[in-house]
Amino acid sequence: MVVGSRRPEIEAAVAHAAPLPVPVTLARTQAGLTADVAGAQGPVRVLFAAYDPQRATDVGAGEDDGARLREYRIVRETRTWAELAPGLDAGVYGAPQRFTLPAIAPGQGAVVLVQSADLRVLGAADQPP
């Protein structure tokens, strides 16, 4: 386990982390976004999220009066895009899939996550603003 406030330890843990088992790519197109998800070895859910990269809030009262608080990667929209499992009509189960996703607002980023039935993240891709 790594303490989140210890940046060097976090960076080292990320650098040495094993790759996720389901490769995912995410790209902008003129119509929106395209996500390519490699074949998964079990039922998975494909999630889409759009986010604002950063916002700041000026505090006008209380113990933080006069401070400016910064938040990062604020999720503005999330939805299940597809569920891939035997018997579902979301494509050929276990085969690579391509999904056309909606356009995101200018200045927003997007993420695609692939989760197993027990909610483990098996694949992920980020499309920054």
Secondary structure, DSSP 8 states (H G I E B T S, - for coil): ---TT-HHHHHHHHHT----SS-EEEEE-SSSEEEEE---SS-EEEEEEEEEEEEEEE--SGGGTT-EEEEEEEEEEEEEEEEE-TT-SSSSTTS-EEEEE----TT-EEEEEEEETT--EEEEEEE--
